[in-house]
Amino acid sequence: MEANNWTNDILNSSNGITKVVPDTLLFSKIQNRISIQNTVSIQWIWIAAASFTILVSLNIKMLLSNTTKTSAPTETIVSSVSNSNQLY
């Protein structure tokens, strides 16, 4: 019974609360802050594009240089001599 009264007291505690009225200019203040745009200069855009291009071209160069690599004669000799992975 006491728990039921406590629950009812909690539920009824918000009956006397009045709604808060916002500032009349609040919406326009928020809209003004949103409309202010931070712009990035064209110089930084070109620097980023050049960096990206250099990075991509280096990656392509590394991929192409790895595919054209042939095995050295010593690698061929070692692979034919060693048939197991025993070190001793």
Jmol script that loads the backbone (N, CA, C; Angstrom):
load data "model"
ATOM      1  N   MET A   1       0.827  -1.189   0.000  1.00  0.00           N
ATOM      2  CA  MET A   1       0.000   0.000   0.000  1.00  0.00           C
ATOM      3  C   MET A   1       0.876   1.259   0.000  1.00  0.00           C
ATOM      4  N   GLU A   2       1.960   1.194   0.808  1.00  0.00           N
ATOM      5  CA  GLU A   2       2.841   2.354   0.889  1.00  0.00           C
ATOM      6  C   GLU A   2       3.569   2.578  -0.435  1.00  0.00           C
ATOM      7  N   ALA A   3       3.962   1.504  -1.126  1.00  0.00           N
ATOM      8  CA  ALA A   3       4.629   1.615  -2.415  1.00  0.00           C
ATOM      9  C   ALA A   3       3.684   2.214  -3.449  1.00  0.00           C
ATOM     10  N   ASN A   4       2.403   1.860  -3.369  1.00  0.00           N
ATOM     11  CA  ASN A   4       1.402   2.393  -4.294  1.00  0.00           C
ATOM     12  C   ASN A   4       1.224   3.895  -4.078  1.00  0.00           C
ATOM     13  N   ASN A   5       1.206   4.333  -2.831  1.00  0.00           N
ATOM     14  CA  ASN A   5       1.084   5.762  -2.534  1.00  0.00           C
ATOM     15  C   ASN A   5       2.324   6.516  -3.020  1.00  0.00           C
ATOM     16  N   TRP A   6       3.470   5.903  -2.832  1.00  0.00           N
ATOM     17  CA  TRP A   6       4.718   6.550  -3.272  1.00  0.00           C
ATOM     18  C   TRP A   6       4.713   6.714  -4.786  1.00  0.00           C
ATOM     19  N   THR A   7       4.249   5.683  -5.510  1.00  0.00           N
ATOM     20  CA  THR A   7       4.177   5.749  -6.972  1.00  0.00           C
ATOM     21  C   THR A   7       3.205   6.839  -7.412  1.00  0.00           C
ATOM     22  N   ASN A   8       2.068   6.932  -6.758  1.00  0.00           N
ATOM     23  CA  ASN A   8       1.089   7.970  -7.102  1.00  0.00           C
ATOM     24  C   ASN A   8       1.634   9.357  -6.808  1.00  0.00           C
ATOM     25  N   ASP A   9       2.365   9.508  -5.711  1.00  0.00           N
ATOM     26  CA  ASP A   9       2.974  10.802  -5.387  1.00  0.00           C
ATOM     27  C   ASP A   9       3.975  11.218  -6.470  1.00  0.00           C
ATOM     28  N   ILE A  10       4.758  10.260  -6.945  1.00  0.00           N
ATOM     29  CA  ILE A  10       5.741  10.556  -7.987  1.00  0.00           C
ATOM     30  C   ILE A  10       5.033  10.947  -9.281  1.00  0.00           C
ATOM     31  N   LEU A  11       4.011  10.200  -9.660  1.00  0.00           N
ATOM     32  CA  LEU A  11       3.290  10.489 -10.898  1.00  0.00           C
ATOM     33  C   LEU A  11       2.563  11.834 -10.829  1.00  0.00           C
ATOM     34  N   ASN A  12       2.063  12.209  -9.667  1.00  0.00           N
ATOM     35  CA  ASN A  12       1.325  13.463  -9.518  1.00  0.00           C
ATOM     36  C   ASN A  12       2.232  14.652  -9.219  1.00  0.00           C
ATOM     37  N   SER A  13       3.516  14.452  -9.085  1.00  0.00           N
ATOM     38  CA  SER A  13       4.415  15.549  -8.740  1.00  0.00           C
ATOM     39  C   SER A  13       4.566  16.557  -9.871  1.00  0.00           C
ATOM     40  N   SER A  14       4.257  16.175 -11.083  1.00  0.00           N
ATOM     41  CA  SER A  14       4.409  17.098 -12.211  1.00  0.00           C
ATOM     42  C   SER A  14       3.127  17.861 -12.527  1.00  0.00           C
ATOM     43  N   ASN A  15       2.107  17.750 -11.715  1.00  0.00           N
ATOM     44  CA  ASN A  15       0.832  18.425 -11.989  1.00  0.00           C
ATOM     45  C   ASN A  15       0.943  19.950 -11.869  1.00  0.00           C
ATOM     46  N   GLY A  16       1.759  20.471 -10.994  1.00  0.00           N
ATOM     47  CA  GLY A  16       1.820  21.910 -10.772  1.00  0.00           C
ATOM     48  C   GLY A  16       2.874  22.626 -11.599  1.00  0.00           C
ATOM     49  N   ILE A  17       3.538  21.920 -12.499  1.00  0.00           N
ATOM     50  CA  ILE A  17       4.618  22.523 -13.282  1.00  0.00           C
ATOM     51  C   ILE A  17       4.021  23.346 -14.423  1.00  0.00           C
ATOM     52  N   THR A  18       4.545  24.571 -14.587  1.00  0.00           N
ATOM     53  CA  THR A  18       4.107  25.413 -15.707  1.00  0.00           C
ATOM     54  C   THR A  18       5.116  25.303 -16.844  1.00  0.00           C
ATOM     55  N   LYS A  19       4.634  25.447 -18.066  1.00  0.00           N
ATOM     56  CA  LYS A  19       5.510  25.349 -19.222  1.00  0.00           C
ATOM     57  C   LYS A  19       6.400  26.576 -19.295  1.00  0.00           C
ATOM     58  N   VAL A  20       7.622  26.358 -19.744  1.00  0.00           N
ATOM     59  CA  VAL A  20       8.582  27.437 -19.910  1.00  0.00           C
ATOM     60  C   VAL A  20       8.379  28.031 -21.303  1.00  0.00           C
ATOM     61  N   VAL A  21       8.307  29.358 -21.347  1.00  0.00           N
ATOM     62  CA  VAL A  21       8.129  30.045 -22.625  1.00  0.00           C
ATOM     63  C   VAL A  21       9.503  30.465 -23.129  1.00  0.00           C
ATOM     64  N   PRO A  22       9.889  30.028 -24.348  1.00  0.00           N
ATOM     65  CA  PRO A  22      11.215  30.390 -24.858  1.00  0.00           C
ATOM     66  C   PRO A  22      11.268  31.853 -25.289  1.00  0.00           C
ATOM     67  N   ASP A  23      12.474  32.344 -25.413  1.00  0.00           N
ATOM     68  CA  ASP A  23      12.697  33.698 -25.876  1.00  0.00           C
ATOM     69  C   ASP A  23      12.137  33.837 -27.298  1.00  0.00           C
ATOM     70  N   THR A  24      11.509  34.955 -27.588  1.00  0.00           N
ATOM     71  CA  THR A  24      10.888  35.137 -28.904  1.00  0.00           C
ATOM     72  C   THR A  24      11.933  35.218 -30.013  1.00  0.00           C
ATOM     73  N   LEU A  25      13.144  35.656 -29.716  1.00  0.00           N
ATOM     74  CA  LEU A  25      14.182  35.773 -30.723  1.00  0.00           C
ATOM     75  C   LEU A  25      15.107  34.556 -30.768  1.00  0.00           C
ATOM     76  N   LEU A  26      14.793  33.542 -29.962  1.00  0.00           N
ATOM     77  CA  LEU A  26      15.665  32.377 -29.880  1.00  0.00           C
ATOM     78  C   LEU A  26      15.797  31.654 -31.222  1.00  0.00           C
ATOM     79  N   PHE A  27      14.685  31.463 -31.913  1.00  0.00           N
ATOM     80  CA  PHE A  27      14.732  30.765 -33.197  1.00  0.00           C
ATOM     81  C   PHE A  27      15.578  31.529 -34.203  1.00  0.00           C
ATOM     82  N   SER A  28      15.436  32.831 -34.242  1.00  0.00           N
ATOM     83  CA  SER A  28      16.237  33.612 -35.195  1.00  0.00           C
ATOM     84  C   SER A  28      17.719  33.591 -34.815  1.00  0.00           C
ATOM     85  N   LYS A  29      18.033  33.561 -33.522  1.00  0.00           N
ATOM     86  CA  LYS A  29      19.431  33.458 -33.091  1.00  0.00           C
ATOM     87  C   LYS A  29      20.038  32.134 -33.548  1.00  0.00           C
ATOM     88  N   ILE A  30      19.274  31.072 -33.390  1.00  0.00           N
ATOM     89  CA  ILE A  30      19.756  29.745 -33.802  1.00  0.00           C
ATOM     90  C   ILE A  30      19.951  29.711 -35.312  1.00  0.00           C
ATOM     91  N   GLN A  31      19.007  30.260 -36.058  1.00  0.00           N
ATOM     92  CA  GLN A  31      19.123  30.280 -37.521  1.00  0.00           C
ATOM     93  C   GLN A  31      20.331  31.095 -37.974  1.00  0.00           C
ATOM     94  N   ASN A  32      20.615  32.200 -37.296  1.00  0.00           N
ATOM     95  CA  ASN A  32      21.778  33.013 -37.656  1.00  0.00           C
ATOM     96  C   ASN A  32      23.078  32.254 -37.427  1.00  0.00           C
ATOM     97  N   ARG A  33      23.174  31.511 -36.343  1.00  0.00           N
ATOM     98  CA  ARG A  33      24.387  30.740 -36.071  1.00  0.00           C
ATOM     99  C   ARG A  33      24.562  29.606 -37.068  1.00  0.00           C
ATOM    100  N   ILE A  34      23.462  29.020 -37.493  1.00  0.00           N
ATOM    101  CA  ILE A  34      23.548  27.940 -38.478  1.00  0.00           C
ATOM    102  C   ILE A  34      23.962  28.496 -39.835  1.00  0.00           C
ATOM    103  N   SER A  35      23.450  29.674 -40.181  1.00  0.00           N
ATOM    104  CA  SER A  35      23.719  30.225 -41.509  1.00  0.00           C
ATOM    105  C   SER A  35      25.150  30.711 -41.674  1.00  0.00           C
ATOM    106  N   ILE A  36      25.849  30.981 -40.584  1.00  0.00           N
ATOM    107  CA  ILE A  36      27.248  31.385 -40.681  1.00  0.00           C
ATOM    108  C   ILE A  36      28.047  30.163 -41.112  1.00  0.00           C
ATOM    109  N   GLN A  37      28.664  30.252 -42.284  1.00  0.00           N
ATOM    110  CA  GLN A  37      29.380  29.106 -42.837  1.00  0.00           C
ATOM    111  C   GLN A  37      30.871  29.316 -42.690  1.00  0.00           C
ATOM    112  N   ASN A  38      31.531  28.284 -42.248  1.00  0.00           N
ATOM    113  CA  ASN A  38      32.985  28.296 -42.218  1.00  0.00           C
ATOM    114  C   ASN A  38      33.463  27.788 -43.570  1.00  0.00           C
ATOM    115  N   THR A  39      34.130  28.642 -44.301  1.00  0.00           N
ATOM    116  CA  THR A  39      34.581  28.251 -45.628  1.00  0.00           C
ATOM    117  C   THR A  39      36.063  27.886 -45.590  1.00  0.00           C
ATOM    118  N   VAL A  40      36.428  26.976 -46.450  1.00  0.00           N
ATOM    119  CA  VAL A  40      37.815  26.547 -46.583  1.00  0.00           C
ATOM    120  C   VAL A  40      38.377  27.265 -47.804  1.00  0.00           C
ATOM    121  N   SER A  41      39.573  27.787 -47.664  1.00  0.00           N
ATOM    122  CA  SER A  41      40.155  28.521 -48.780  1.00  0.00           C
ATOM    123  C   SER A  41      40.494  27.569 -49.918  1.00  0.00           C
ATOM    124  N   ILE A  42      40.532  28.107 -51.118  1.00  0.00           N
ATOM    125  CA  ILE A  42      40.810  27.329 -52.320  1.00  0.00           C
ATOM    126  C   ILE A  42      42.221  26.734 -52.261  1.00  0.00           C
ATOM    127  N   GLN A  43      43.134  27.449 -51.621  1.00  0.00           N
ATOM    128  CA  GLN A  43      44.515  26.969 -51.518  1.00  0.00           C
ATOM    129  C   GLN A  43      44.572  25.632 -50.784  1.00  0.00           C
ATOM    130  N   TRP A  44      43.832  25.493 -49.694  1.00  0.00           N
ATOM    131  CA  TRP A  44      43.831  24.232 -48.941  1.00  0.00           C
ATOM    132  C   TRP A  44      43.177  23.108 -49.732  1.00  0.00           C
ATOM    133  N   ILE A  45      42.193  23.441 -50.545  1.00  0.00           N
ATOM    134  CA  ILE A  45      41.547  22.419 -51.375  1.00  0.00           C
ATOM    135  C   ILE A  45      42.543  21.889 -52.407  1.00  0.00           C
ATOM    136  N   TRP A  46      43.317  22.793 -53.024  1.00  0.00           N
ATOM    137  CA  TRP A  46      44.318  22.367 -54.002  1.00  0.00           C
ATOM    138  C   TRP A  46      45.432  21.564 -53.339  1.00  0.00           C
ATOM    139  N   ILE A  47      45.827  21.948 -52.137  1.00  0.00           N
ATOM    140  CA  ILE A  47      46.869  21.193 -51.416  1.00  0.00           C
ATOM    141  C   ILE A  47      46.370  19.781 -51.114  1.00  0.00           C
ATOM    142  N   ALA A  48      45.130  19.669 -50.673  1.00  0.00           N
ATOM    143  CA  ALA A  48      44.568  18.351 -50.374  1.00  0.00           C
ATOM    144  C   ALA A  48      44.453  17.503 -51.634  1.00  0.00           C
ATOM    145  N   ALA A  49      44.040  18.112 -52.743  1.00  0.00           N
ATOM    146  CA  ALA A  49      43.925  17.372 -54.000  1.00  0.00           C
ATOM    147  C   ALA A  49      45.290  16.914 -54.495  1.00  0.00           C
ATOM    148  N   ALA A  50      46.302  17.783 -54.376  1.00  0.00           N
ATOM    149  CA  ALA A  50      47.649  17.405 -54.807  1.00  0.00           C
ATOM    150  C   ALA A  50      48.201  16.283 -53.932  1.00  0.00           C
ATOM    151  N   SER A  51      47.972  16.361 -52.632  1.00  0.00           N
ATOM    152  CA  SER A  51      48.437  15.307 -51.722  1.00  0.00           C
ATOM    153  C   SER A  51      47.780  13.975 -52.061  1.00  0.00           C
ATOM    154  N   PHE A  52      46.499  14.015 -52.320  1.00  0.00           N
ATOM    155  CA  PHE A  52      45.773  12.801 -52.671  1.00  0.00           C
ATOM    156  C   PHE A  52      46.303  12.212 -53.975  1.00  0.00           C
ATOM    157  N   THR A  53      46.557  13.065 -54.954  1.00  0.00           N
ATOM    158  CA  THR A  53      47.076  12.601 -56.242  1.00  0.00           C
ATOM    159  C   THR A  53      48.458  11.977 -56.088  1.00  0.00           C
ATOM    160  N   ILE A  54      49.305  12.604 -55.306  1.00  0.00           N
ATOM    161  CA  ILE A  54      50.649  12.055 -55.067  1.00  0.00           C
ATOM    162  C   ILE A  54      50.555  10.709 -54.363  1.00  0.00           C
ATOM    163  N   LEU A  55      49.697  10.621 -53.379  1.00  0.00           N
ATOM    164  CA  LEU A  55      49.535   9.374 -52.637  1.00  0.00           C
ATOM    165  C   LEU A  55      49.044   8.248 -53.546  1.00  0.00           C
ATOM    166  N   VAL A  56      48.056   8.537 -54.371  1.00  0.00           N
ATOM    167  CA  VAL A  56      47.523   7.517 -55.275  1.00  0.00           C
ATOM    168  C   VAL A  56      48.575   7.099 -56.289  1.00  0.00           C
ATOM    169  N   SER A  57      49.313   8.072 -56.834  1.00  0.00           N
ATOM    170  CA  SER A  57      50.330   7.717 -57.835  1.00  0.00           C
ATOM    171  C   SER A  57      51.468   6.902 -57.218  1.00  0.00           C
ATOM    172  N   LEU A  58      51.857   7.210 -55.982  1.00  0.00           N
ATOM    173  CA  LEU A  58      52.881   6.403 -55.315  1.00  0.00           C
ATOM    174  C   LEU A  58      52.393   4.984 -55.066  1.00  0.00           C
ATOM    175  N   ASN A  59      51.138   4.845 -54.680  1.00  0.00           N
ATOM    176  CA  ASN A  59      50.582   3.502 -54.467  1.00  0.00           C
ATOM    177  C   ASN A  59      50.557   2.705 -55.763  1.00  0.00           C
ATOM    178  N   ILE A  60      50.161   3.340 -56.847  1.00  0.00           N
ATOM    179  CA  ILE A  60      50.136   2.649 -58.137  1.00  0.00           C
ATOM    180  C   ILE A  60      51.546   2.256 -58.556  1.00  0.00           C
ATOM    181  N   LYS A  61      52.505   3.161 -58.348  1.00  0.00           N
ATOM    182  CA  LYS A  61      53.891   2.855 -58.700  1.00  0.00           C
ATOM    183  C   LYS A  61      54.408   1.665 -57.892  1.00  0.00           C
ATOM    184  N   MET A  62      54.094   1.621 -56.605  1.00  0.00           N
ATOM    185  CA  MET A  62      54.539   0.497 -55.775  1.00  0.00           C
ATOM    186  C   MET A  62      53.882  -0.802 -56.208  1.00  0.00           C
ATOM    187  N   LEU A  63      52.621  -0.756 -56.570  1.00  0.00           N
ATOM    188  CA  LEU A  63      51.958  -1.973 -57.030  1.00  0.00           C
ATOM    189  C   LEU A  63      52.557  -2.470 -58.338  1.00  0.00           C
ATOM    190  N   LEU A  64      52.834  -1.570 -59.253  1.00  0.00           N
ATOM    191  CA  LEU A  64      53.396  -1.984 -60.539  1.00  0.00           C
ATOM    192  C   LEU A  64      54.834  -2.463 -60.396  1.00  0.00           C
ATOM    193  N   SER A  65      55.597  -1.874 -59.498  1.00  0.00           N
ATOM    194  CA  SER A  65      56.985  -2.311 -59.335  1.00  0.00           C
ATOM    195  C   SER A  65      57.048  -3.681 -58.670  1.00  0.00           C
ATOM    196  N   ASN A  66      56.095  -4.029 -57.835  1.00  0.00           N
ATOM    197  CA  ASN A  66      56.085  -5.348 -57.203  1.00  0.00           C
ATOM    198  C   ASN A  66      55.665  -6.436 -58.171  1.00  0.00           C
ATOM    199  N   THR A  67      54.817  -6.112 -59.133  1.00  0.00           N
ATOM    200  CA  THR A  67      54.359  -7.143 -60.060  1.00  0.00           C
ATOM    201  C   THR A  67      55.403  -7.451 -61.117  1.00  0.00           C
ATOM    202  N   THR A  68      56.286  -6.510 -61.442  1.00  0.00           N
ATOM    203  CA  THR A  68      57.303  -6.761 -62.462  1.00  0.00           C
ATOM    204  C   THR A  68      58.586  -7.335 -61.878  1.00  0.00           C
ATOM    205  N   LYS A  69      58.644  -7.527 -60.593  1.00  0.00           N
ATOM    206  CA  LYS A  69      59.853  -8.036 -59.944  1.00  0.00           C
ATOM    207  C   LYS A  69      59.990  -9.538 -60.228  1.00  0.00           C
ATOM    208  N   THR A  70      61.175  -9.942 -60.653  1.00  0.00           N
ATOM    209  CA  THR A  70      61.440 -11.358 -60.917  1.00  0.00           C
ATOM    210  C   THR A  70      62.330 -11.905 -59.804  1.00  0.00           C
ATOM    211  N   SER A  71      62.309 -13.205 -59.656  1.00  0.00           N
ATOM    212  CA  SER A  71      63.116 -13.798 -58.599  1.00  0.00           C
ATOM    213  C   SER A  71      64.592 -13.798 -59.001  1.00  0.00           C
ATOM    214  N   ALA A  72      65.427 -13.520 -58.050  1.00  0.00           N
ATOM    215  CA  ALA A  72      66.871 -13.490 -58.289  1.00  0.00           C
ATOM    216  C   ALA A  72      67.398 -14.921 -58.400  1.00  0.00           C
ATOM    217  N   PRO A  73      68.535 -15.121 -59.035  1.00  0.00           N
ATOM    218  CA  PRO A  73      69.084 -16.475 -59.176  1.00  0.00           C
ATOM    219  C   PRO A  73      69.373 -17.122 -57.827  1.00  0.00           C
ATOM    220  N   THR A  74      69.771 -16.337 -56.836  1.00  0.00           N
ATOM    221  CA  THR A  74      70.064 -16.931 -55.527  1.00  0.00           C
ATOM    222  C   THR A  74      68.793 -17.448 -54.877  1.00  0.00           C
ATOM    223  N   GLU A  75      67.663 -16.786 -55.096  1.00  0.00           N
ATOM    224  CA  GLU A  75      66.409 -17.280 -54.541  1.00  0.00           C
ATOM    225  C   GLU A  75      66.034 -18.615 -55.162  1.00  0.00           C
ATOM    226  N   THR A  76      66.309 -18.774 -56.438  1.00  0.00           N
ATOM    227  CA  THR A  76      66.003 -20.026 -57.123  1.00  0.00           C
ATOM    228  C   THR A  76      66.879 -21.153 -56.590  1.00  0.00           C
ATOM    229  N   ILE A  77      68.145 -20.876 -56.361  1.00  0.00           N
ATOM    230  CA  ILE A  77      69.061 -21.899 -55.836  1.00  0.00           C
ATOM    231  C   ILE A  77      68.658 -22.292 -54.428  1.00  0.00           C
ATOM    232  N   VAL A  78      68.338 -21.318 -53.587  1.00  0.00           N
ATOM    233  CA  VAL A  78      67.971 -21.607 -52.198  1.00  0.00           C
ATOM    234  C   VAL A  78      66.680 -22.409 -52.152  1.00  0.00           C
ATOM    235  N   SER A  79      65.722 -22.069 -52.985  1.00  0.00           N
ATOM    236  CA  SER A  79      64.458 -22.796 -52.956  1.00  0.00           C
ATOM    237  C   SER A  79      64.633 -24.228 -53.456  1.00  0.00           C
ATOM    238  N   SER A  80      65.592 -24.500 -54.345  1.00  0.00           N
ATOM    239  CA  SER A  80      65.780 -25.848 -54.836  1.00  0.00           C
ATOM    240  C   SER A  80      66.594 -26.685 -53.849  1.00  0.00           C
ATOM    241  N   VAL A  81      67.461 -26.057 -53.051  1.00  0.00           N
ATOM    242  CA  VAL A  81      68.288 -26.801 -52.105  1.00  0.00           C
ATOM    243  C   VAL A  81      67.499 -27.124 -50.841  1.00  0.00           C
ATOM    244  N   SER A  82      66.785 -26.171 -50.338  1.00  0.00           N
ATOM    245  CA  SER A  82      66.076 -26.367 -49.070  1.00  0.00           C
ATOM    246  C   SER A  82      64.675 -26.863 -49.339  1.00  0.00           C
ATOM    247  N   ASN A  83      64.409 -28.120 -48.992  1.00  0.00           N
ATOM    248  CA  ASN A  83      63.089 -28.698 -49.195  1.00  0.00           C
ATOM    249  C   ASN A  83      62.286 -28.753 -47.907  1.00  0.00           C
ATOM    250  N   SER A  84      62.899 -28.440 -46.786  1.00  0.00           N
ATOM    251  CA  SER A  84      62.168 -28.484 -45.520  1.00  0.00           C
ATOM    252  C   SER A  84      62.442 -27.178 -44.764  1.00  0.00           C
ATOM    253  N   ASN A  85      61.698 -27.000 -43.718  1.00  0.00           N
ATOM    254  CA  ASN A  85      61.857 -25.804 -42.899  1.00  0.00           C
ATOM    255  C   ASN A  85      62.719 -26.047 -41.662  1.00  0.00           C
ATOM    256  N   GLN A  86      63.432 -27.123 -41.614  1.00  0.00           N
ATOM    257  CA  GLN A  86      64.299 -27.428 -40.488  1.00  0.00           C
ATOM    258  C   GLN A  86      65.506 -26.529 -40.511  1.00  0.00           C
ATOM    259  N   LEU A  87      65.766 -25.851 -39.393  1.00  0.00           N
ATOM    260  CA  LEU A  87      66.899 -24.945 -39.338  1.00  0.00           C
ATOM    261  C   LEU A  87      68.188 -25.665 -38.938  1.00  0.00           C
ATOM    262  N   TYR A  88      68.093 -26.785 -38.207  1.00  0.00           N
ATOM    263  CA  TYR A  88      69.279 -27.495 -37.736  1.00  0.00           C
ATOM    264  C   TYR A  88      69.314 -28.886 -38.304  1.00  0.00           C
TER     265      TYR A  88
END
end "model"
wireframe off; spacefill off
backbone 0.3
color backbone group
